[in-house]
């Protein structure tokens, strides 16, 4: 620790006398563990009237955009701790994504929501906002992915398993393919509900999707631009920890790429895993003999959190992606060292659940949100290094026990439906008993509606439907 402090002091002195350029200084100092261990709450931004399901910085990082169950899109001047303006998204249900397109002077915003719509908001010079629908999925749309550096091109994936490509210059959207279940002979007719999509920053032609099975699938868009009408599901590569292959009780909620094309995957009620590019299993892992799979290197695992009740994101953090961060059902933000997986920092980020994490594009600043009706920003403002909490072992053990208890549950579809109907009513009461208000000075705004387990009241499927798709029967 002393050595790291000397390094920070040395870098500061080099910067003061002009021996270190500003960008190089930020890269060297911004990733020091001294700063990470001083991360603390900088500001809490409150203006939404519902759970905040998405937070994203604009490309330059001076503005933050958020979307919520209240269907509003809010722009924040986060440094000045104030709301800049807001507008109605045009969505008919909870907003899940809101992102500013690059090189548009912060005037072009894309959004997606639980209503299945993908929408575009154009901010006019007079402050008026015009919105229109660009496309639609048959089911919720949790994530959008912008092609790096493009003010026009982005992708969507939905719970219908469909991946679409949008070009704002020439609508409508292009349906690339429908993601389907992998089998030994190729693909089945059963679609895979998708939760996440990310684009490789080193190769924008490659993107990865994941959802309701154990595989993260990598695709090349060039295989579809000239043959989009075939809608064939043809991944270039697939990733999964060996021990999860064939496990029908896991699915993926979050993905992230590092600047070195490392792939971070967050599993529902399992762990977070880091895959190097050479850890892929090819287009169809089902066709690979078991002994060959065992020869593959094991991904780095990150332990301590719990990801069960919502569709949580995951991310890298630091100027050189030195750290891995995730929210948790216990309401904490977990920060690990990427290399080795050591837990460095835990911050209480929500009285209920932390879902969204958004690193600043060039500063050691983190934006988060969850079940509460606010956005929180974190920065290294603590005077002293903050140690892990005294009860860190209890927090981690409680999360581990919850995962193990769930893995042992075997229920019939009829009982599962009963549990699902009760789940949303019981979730908030359960967590309120578990964490007292004295833990953190939050507003009493945690009574907002949330999508728990990705299932809403409108999803009251029949037992027959549940039986036909056991991956949708997830119990916490």
Secondary structure, DSSP 8 states (H G I E B T S, - for coil): -HHHHHHHHHHHHHHHTT-S-HHHHHHHHHT-HHHHTT-EEEEEEE--SS-EEEEEE-TTSS-EEEEETT-EEEEEETTTTEEEEEEE---SS-EEEEEE-TTSTT-EEEEEETTSEEEEEEE-TTS-EEEEEEEE-SS---EEEE-TT-SSEEEEE-TTSEEEEEETTS-S-EEEEE-EEEETTEEEEEE--EEEEEE-TT-TTEEEEEESSS-EEEEEGGGTTT-GGG-----SEEE--GGGTT-TT--EEEEEE-TT--EEEEETTS-EEEE-GGG---S-GGGS-HHHHHTS---EEE-S----SS---EEEESTT--EEEE--TTSEEEEEETTT--EEEEEE--SS-EEEEEE-SSSSEEEEEESSSEEEEEES--SS-----TTHHHHHHHHHHHHHHHHT----HHHHHHHHHHHHHHHHHHHHHHS-GGGS---S-TT----BTTB-GGG---HHHHHH-GGG----
